Amino acid sequence: KFGTDTYEALLGPLYGGLYASDPRDMEAGRMLVPLLQKAGIRRSLVVALLRKGGRLSPPPPCSFDEGMQVLPEALAARLGDRVVLGESVRALDRSGSGWTLETDSETHHLSDVVVTLPARSTARLLAPVAAEAASRIATLTYNPLAVVHLDCDAGLRGMGFQVGFGEGLALKGVTYNASLFGRSDVYTAYLGGAQRPDVVRLPDSDLVDLARSEFRRVTGVDAKGALDVSRIGMPAWDHSWRALDGIEVPDGLHLATNWESRPGIPGRFARARAVGEAIARRGEASPLCRGAAA
């Protein structure tokens, strides 16, 4: 609707940046349309802008004083011994009308199982009990992303920036943690993604050099170094998601993942609520989240 220039310089990076994807490979009906509808946009962006006085106001960003990990830590503390950490799931199998879940140290007999694993781990776990669903899930595409937390006293203000598709940079964008959340001298750089998947294979030292160089090129400011380097896989939400059309899993098995339903914290809470209600409707459930990661 807005032409190639606007797509490559603005709309593509803004939307695709959420998934480290190129929206050319994404299906609007799966993520973009629900996102626009949540923002109050139905058919026309212009009408929505006029109705809102020329601006769309997204919810303000938020975090916690000690970082986002505070949230899962608090949830685990609230659930007490119903959460088992540091164990791997070894096998999942049918047991009468319920399920048997084997971990490193014990076997759990459950009425319902909620799977929150990445796609490939989910596929491996489900292969013996839901072979067709597992084979479909295994085809979902992830985009590799490198994350470099830069140490920099630039004093930049704002939320950060995204990089246009035509700039020739490995840098996807930078979040100004220092400005947004009061994290002194912290700027988080994201590199790679669908357009430069090779970047994540670089050694940490090379990644830091690349992040500093391209951060300098965009902002004109030198970062002193890096506080941390990590690599993650982002669900691409691209055409491979067609594999999930009509997918079915056995009764008592529930998917609640950022590749199966809307990603982001609000989306995860909404899905958790829906799964909880579904389990409650099935009757009295066994203690559920003796959860583990494969």
C-alpha positions as CSV (number, residue, x, y, z in Angstrom):
1,K,0.0,0.0,0.0
2,F,2.8,2.4,0.7
3,G,5.4,1.4,-1.9
4,T,8.8,-0.2,-1.9
5,D,10.7,2.7,-0.4
6,T,8.5,3.0,2.6
7,Y,8.4,-0.8,3.0
8,E,12.2,-1.2,3.0
9,A,13.0,1.9,5.1
10,L,10.2,1.9,7.7
11,L,7.3,-0.6,7.7
12,G,9.3,-3.7,6.9
13,P,11.9,-3.2,9.6
14,L,9.4,-2.1,12.2
15,Y,7.2,-5.2,11.7
16,G,9.7,-7.7,10.6
17,G,12.1,-6.6,13.4
18,L,9.8,-8.2,15.9
19,Y,10.6,-11.6,14.5
20,A,14.0,-10.9,12.9
21,S,12.1,-11.7,9.6
22,D,11.5,-10.1,6.2
23,P,7.7,-9.5,6.1
24,R,7.9,-10.5,2.4
25,D,8.1,-14.1,3.7
26,M,5.3,-13.6,6.3
27,E,1.5,-14.1,6.0
28,A,-0.4,-11.0,7.0
29,G,-3.4,-13.0,8.2
30,R,-1.4,-14.8,10.9
31,M,0.3,-12.0,12.8
32,L,-0.1,-8.6,11.1
33,V,-3.9,-8.5,10.9
34,P,-4.4,-9.5,14.6
35,L,-1.8,-6.9,15.6
36,L,-3.6,-4.1,13.6
37,Q,-6.9,-5.1,15.0
38,K,-5.6,-5.0,18.5
39,A,-4.5,-1.4,17.8
40,G,-8.0,-0.6,16.6
41,I,-7.2,-0.7,12.9
42,R,-9.6,-2.6,10.7
43,R,-9.4,-1.8,7.0
44,S,-7.7,1.6,6.7
45,L,-4.6,2.9,8.5
46,V,-5.5,6.5,7.4
47,V,-9.0,6.3,9.0
48,A,-7.5,4.9,12.2
49,L,-5.0,7.7,12.3
50,L,-7.7,10.4,11.8
51,R,-9.9,8.8,14.4
52,K,-7.0,8.9,16.9
53,G,-6.1,12.5,16.1
54,G,-3.1,11.7,13.8
55,R,-1.2,9.3,16.2
56,L,-1.3,5.7,17.3
57,S,-0.3,5.3,20.9
58,P,1.1,1.8,21.7
59,P,1.3,0.8,25.4
60,P,4.5,2.1,27.0
61,P,7.4,-0.4,27.3
62,C,8.0,-1.8,30.7
63,S,10.5,-4.0,32.6
64,F,11.4,-4.8,36.2
65,D,14.1,-3.3,38.3
66,E,16.2,-6.5,38.2
67,G,15.3,-7.4,34.6
68,M,12.7,-9.5,32.9
69,Q,13.8,-12.7,34.5
70,V,12.1,-11.4,37.7
71,L,8.8,-12.4,36.3
72,P,9.4,-16.2,35.8
73,E,11.3,-16.3,39.1
74,A,8.4,-14.8,40.9
75,L,6.0,-17.2,39.3
76,A,8.2,-20.2,40.2
77,A,8.4,-19.0,43.8
78,R,4.7,-18.6,44.0
79,L,4.2,-22.2,42.8
80,G,6.8,-23.6,45.1
81,D,7.5,-27.4,44.8
82,R,5.1,-27.7,41.9
83,V,7.9,-26.3,39.7
84,V,11.0,-28.5,39.1
85,L,13.9,-26.6,37.6
86,G,17.1,-27.9,35.9
87,E,15.7,-31.2,34.7
88,S,15.1,-32.4,31.1
89,V,12.0,-34.2,29.9
90,R,13.1,-37.6,28.6
91,A,9.8,-39.1,27.3
92,L,6.1,-38.5,27.0
93,D,3.6,-41.4,26.7
94,R,0.0,-42.2,27.1
95,S,-1.1,-43.7,30.4
96,G,-4.7,-44.7,30.4
97,S,-6.8,-41.5,30.0
98,G,-3.8,-39.4,31.1
99,W,-0.1,-39.1,30.5
100,T,3.2,-40.3,31.8
101,L,6.1,-37.8,31.7
102,E,9.6,-38.9,32.4
103,T,12.3,-36.5,33.5
104,D,15.9,-37.0,34.6
105,S,15.0,-38.0,38.1
106,E,11.3,-39.2,38.2
107,T,8.1,-40.1,36.5
108,H,5.0,-38.0,36.7
109,H,1.5,-39.2,36.1
110,L,-0.6,-36.3,34.8
111,S,-4.1,-35.7,33.5
112,D,-2.9,-32.9,31.3
113,V,0.4,-31.7,29.8
114,V,1.1,-28.2,28.6
115,V,4.1,-28.0,26.2
116,T,5.9,-24.7,26.1
117,L,9.1,-25.8,24.3
118,P,10.6,-24.4,21.1
119,A,9.3,-26.1,17.9
120,R,12.0,-28.6,17.3
121,S,12.1,-29.8,20.9
122,T,8.3,-30.1,20.8
123,A,8.5,-32.2,17.7
124,R,11.0,-34.6,19.3
125,L,8.8,-34.9,22.4
126,L,5.6,-35.5,20.5
127,A,6.9,-37.8,17.8
128,P,5.9,-41.0,19.7
129,V,2.4,-39.8,20.6
130,A,1.4,-37.4,17.8
131,A,3.5,-38.3,14.8
132,E,1.7,-36.1,12.2
133,A,1.6,-33.0,14.4
134,A,5.3,-33.6,15.3
135,S,6.3,-33.8,11.7
136,R,4.5,-30.5,10.9
137,I,5.9,-28.7,13.9
138,A,9.4,-29.7,12.9
139,T,9.2,-27.8,9.7
140,L,8.7,-24.4,11.3
141,T,11.5,-21.9,10.5
142,Y,13.5,-20.0,13.2
143,N,15.6,-16.9,12.4
144,P,19.0,-16.9,14.1
145,L,19.7,-13.6,16.0
146,A,22.8,-12.4,17.9
147,V,22.3,-10.1,20.9
148,V,25.1,-7.9,22.1
149,H,24.6,-5.7,25.2
150,L,26.9,-2.8,24.6
151,D,28.5,-0.7,27.4
152,C,28.2,2.9,26.2
153,D,27.8,6.3,28.0
154,A,26.3,7.9,24.8
155,G,23.4,9.5,26.7
156,L,21.1,8.8,23.7
157,R,17.4,9.4,24.4
158,G,14.4,7.4,23.0
159,M,13.4,3.8,22.6
160,G,16.1,2.9,20.0
161,F,16.2,2.4,16.3
162,Q,15.6,-0.1,13.5
163,V,17.8,-0.4,10.5
164,G,16.3,-0.1,7.0
165,F,16.6,-3.2,4.7
166,G,18.7,-1.4,2.1
167,E,21.5,-0.2,4.5
168,G,23.7,-3.2,4.1
169,L,24.2,-3.7,7.8
170,A,24.2,-6.8,9.9
171,L,22.7,-4.7,12.6
172,K,18.9,-5.1,12.8
173,G,18.3,-2.5,15.5
174,V,19.3,-1.3,19.0
175,T,17.2,-0.8,22.1
176,Y,18.2,2.1,24.4
177,N,17.9,0.3,27.7
178,A,19.7,3.2,29.4
179,S,16.9,5.7,28.3
180,L,14.0,3.3,28.5
181,F,14.6,1.6,31.8
182,G,17.3,3.5,33.6
183,R,19.9,0.8,32.8
184,S,23.1,2.9,33.0
185,D,25.1,2.8,29.8
186,V,23.3,-0.3,28.4
187,Y,22.4,-0.5,24.7
188,T,21.2,-3.8,23.3
189,A,22.2,-4.5,19.7
190,Y,20.5,-7.2,17.6
191,L,22.3,-8.6,14.6
192,G,21.6,-11.2,11.9
193,G,18.1,-12.4,11.4
194,A,16.6,-13.7,8.2
195,Q,18.6,-11.4,6.0
196,R,22.0,-12.2,7.6
197,P,21.8,-15.6,9.3
198,D,25.5,-16.1,8.9
199,V,26.3,-13.5,11.5
200,V,25.5,-15.7,14.5
201,R,28.3,-18.1,13.6
202,L,30.9,-15.4,14.2
203,P,33.0,-15.8,17.4
204,D,31.9,-13.5,20.3
205,S,34.9,-11.2,19.8
206,D,34.0,-10.6,16.2
207,L,30.3,-10.1,17.0
208,V,31.3,-7.4,19.5
209,D,33.6,-5.7,17.0
210,L,30.8,-5.8,14.4
211,A,28.2,-4.5,16.8
212,R,30.4,-1.6,18.0
213,S,31.4,-0.7,14.4
214,E,27.9,-0.6,13.1
215,F,26.6,1.2,16.2
216,R,29.2,3.8,15.6
217,R,28.2,4.1,12.0
218,V,24.6,4.8,12.9
219,T,24.9,6.9,16.0
220,G,28.4,8.4,15.7
221,V,29.2,7.2,19.2
222,D,31.8,4.6,20.3
223,A,30.8,1.9,22.7
224,K,33.4,1.0,25.3
225,G,32.8,-2.7,24.9
226,A,30.2,-5.5,25.5
227,L,28.6,-6.6,28.7
228,D,27.2,-9.8,27.3
229,V,26.8,-11.7,24.0
230,S,24.1,-14.3,23.3
231,R,22.5,-16.1,20.4
232,I,18.8,-16.9,20.1
233,G,16.4,-18.3,17.6
234,M,13.3,-16.3,16.8
235,P,10.1,-18.0,15.5
236,A,9.9,-16.5,12.0
237,W,6.1,-16.7,11.6
238,D,6.7,-17.0,7.8
239,H,5.1,-19.2,5.2
240,S,6.3,-22.3,7.0
241,W,3.5,-21.7,9.5
242,R,1.1,-23.0,6.9
243,A,2.1,-26.4,8.3
244,L,0.0,-25.7,11.4
245,D,-3.3,-25.3,9.5
246,G,-5.7,-27.9,10.9
247,I,-3.1,-29.4,13.2
248,E,-4.5,-31.7,15.9
249,V,-3.0,-33.1,19.2
250,P,-4.4,-35.7,21.5
251,D,-6.8,-34.9,24.3
252,G,-5.1,-33.7,27.4
253,L,-2.1,-32.3,25.5
254,H,-2.0,-28.5,25.1
255,L,0.4,-26.2,23.2
256,A,1.2,-22.8,24.7
257,T,4.2,-21.5,22.9
258,N,5.3,-18.3,21.1
259,W,5.2,-20.2,17.7
260,E,1.7,-21.6,18.2
261,S,0.0,-18.5,19.4
262,R,0.8,-14.8,19.7
263,P,4.3,-14.0,21.0
264,G,5.1,-11.3,23.6
265,I,4.1,-11.2,27.3
266,P,0.5,-10.1,26.7
267,G,0.1,-12.9,24.2
268,R,1.6,-15.5,26.6
269,F,-0.7,-14.4,29.4
270,A,-3.7,-14.6,27.2
271,R,-2.8,-18.1,26.0
272,A,-2.0,-19.3,29.5
273,R,-5.4,-18.2,30.6
274,A,-7.1,-19.9,27.7
275,V,-5.2,-23.2,28.4
276,G,-6.0,-23.0,32.1
277,E,-9.7,-22.6,31.4
278,A,-9.6,-25.5,28.9
279,I,-8.0,-27.8,31.5
280,A,-10.5,-26.7,34.2
281,R,-13.4,-27.6,31.8
282,R,-11.9,-31.1,31.5
283,G,-12.4,-31.6,35.2
284,E,-10.1,-31.8,38.2
285,A,-6.6,-31.6,36.8
286,S,-3.5,-33.2,38.4
287,P,-0.7,-30.8,39.5
288,L,0.2,-29.6,36.1
289,C,3.4,-27.6,35.8
290,R,5.9,-30.0,37.1
291,G,7.4,-28.6,34.0
292,A,10.8,-29.1,32.5
293,A,12.6,-28.1,29.4
294,A,13.7,-30.6,26.8
